[in-house]
Structures are given as C-alpha cells and as structure tokens.
Amino acid sequence: MSRSPLIEAGTSQTGNLLQFLAWLSERPRSYADTMEAWKTSCPRLSAWEDATSNGLVDTAHGPASAGSIIVLTDKGRALLDAHKGA
C-alpha cells in the first residue's frame, strides 16, 4: 500500500491506522472505550499516536456520563474515504 500524502511519511503501520479510523467511524466512542478496546492490540498506541499527531482524530465533549468522545476530523474522514475499496 502506498503512503497517503495526507499523513506524514514517518507514520507506521498504515493498515492498522486505517482499521482504527474505520472503527471510530462506526459510532461515537468514548476515550475510555477507545483505550480499552485497543489495549489488546500491541500496536494500538502507534495507531493512536499516528492518528493524533497527524490530526486525524480529535476529542469532543460528549454527554457527562460518557466524558470525552473521540471523533474523526475532516482529514481523518478524507484519509479513510480515500482508502475505502483499495
């Protein structure tokens, strides 16, 4: 898979990053749920760090009971859309 010009060249494990973005796009996810779901995946922190450092995800305020919600940015949505069906 070729690297996308939307993310920095140093980003590792693009496939895992795209899987992470797709998972986030399915429905709103709390920060706690995101960390819990991805803790069993060894490269989870890489996907999280790559997504945040490249401006692909952001946090929004959810309902008080949910705390922060992790959302795709326009850049994150564009990257995910560019790789759908690839």
N, C-alpha and C positions, 0 to 999 in steps of 0.2 A: 504494500500500500504506500503510495507516495504521501509525503508530508503536505499538509494543507498550508497555504500562505496565511491562513487566519490565526495560526498559532506559532509560537517561537520555535525555531529549529531545534532547540535543546529539549523539547518536550519528548518524554519517553513513553513507550507503550501506548501508542495512539489507539489501538483496538480497545484496550481497557478503558481509556478515557472516553471513547465513544459509547461504550457499554454503560459507563457511569452516567453520561449525559442522557442517554436513552432512558435509563432507569428513573432519573429525576424528572424527565418529561412526562412520564406516565400519570403522575398525580402529585399534588403538593407533598413534600417530605419535610419533616422537622429536622433540625440539626441533629438532635439526639437519635432519631430514626436513621438518618444518613450514616452517622458514625457507627451505630450498632449493626446495620446491615452490611457495611463494608469492612468491618473489623476482621472478618474471617478470610478476607481476600488479602493475601500477602502484599500485592502492590496497591492496596487501597489508598494508602497515603500518597502514593505517586499520582494516582488519578485525581484525588482531592487537591493536592498541591498544584498539579498542572492546570486543573480547571480554575482554581482561584487565581493563580499567578498570571494566567492568560486572559482573565476577565470573562470566562465562560459561564460562571455561576456567581450569584450574589445572595445575600441574606435579606429577607423581608420580615416584617413583623407579622406574625400570624395571630390567631386567637390566643388569649392569655394562657390557656391551658396547653397550647402547642409550643409556645415560645417562638424562636426564630424559625422561619421556613426557608429552605434552600430553593432558589429558583434559577432557571436558565436566563442568561442575559440574551439580548438580541444577537450578540456574537456567538454565544453558545448554541442558540437555536439555528443560526446560519451554518455553523460547522456541522451540526447533526444533520440538517437537511441536505447539505452538500454530499454527505456520505451515505445517505439512505439509498439502498439498492445497489451500492457499489460492491 
